[in-house]
Amino acid sequence: MIPWLDPDQPPRFPPTRAALEEPNGLLAAGGSLEPEWLLAAYRKGIFPWFSDEEPILWWSPAPRMVLFPEEFHSSRSLRRFLRREPYRITVDRRFGDVMLACSEPRPGQPGSWITGPMLRAYRRLHALGHAHSWECWDREGRLVGGLYGVAIGSVFFGESMFSRADNASKASLKALSEQGGYGMIDCQMYTDHLASLGAREIPRSEFEARLERLMNRAPQHQAKPD
């Protein structure tokens, strides 16, 4: 059993050590997607993830998948591809469009966890200056890739990314790693794709210790919105 959070009360999450092992990281249900709740969750390394037919579910998986920007792995083929300068990267130019593109069903998936309530919640966070998007444009000015997430201090909590052209999401993540100025990029859960780009798993305790240090620091240099 997991605790039910009352949306009419201030956000109070259980300790992350109480998260279930199966499914990995499930911590609580209920609560709200209001900015106060989302920011309180991220500050503790907790994030929402649920589908249309479920209540709001909150997660803190262990181990945690993270990317340290200096460890971003740019393969020889990616470097060769990007040397041709096929793309232009912008910041916070089309946050809503990036979220919508990320919400499109992927091959083999019947739907998306980026539901209407999630779209509205993160657009509001973006309007308040807490959520950001990185956009990838081709030479014809088409949005072909990007990513979005939440930033607190020197931590970027990556939520989702998409690609409609070769290496477009990789180019977006590379730009975030090199230009965002963050000390840590949270990738949440392991995927082979993220591992190929240099992300790795660390214990929850290490993640939370790093989070506590970094979220009170400003990014080393902040990319400016276009």
Secondary structure, 3 states (H helix, E strand, C coil): CCCEECCCCCCCCCCHHHCCCCCCCEEEEECCCCHHHHHHHHHCCCEECCCCCCCCEEECCCCEEEECHHHCCCCHHHHHHHCCCCCEEEECCCHHHHHHHHHCCCCCCCCCCCCHHHHHHHHHHHHCCCEEEEEEECCCCCEEEEEEEEEECCEEEEEEEEECCCCHHHHHHHHHHHHCCCCEEEEECCCHHHHHCCCEEECHHHHHHHHHHHCCCCCCCCCCCC
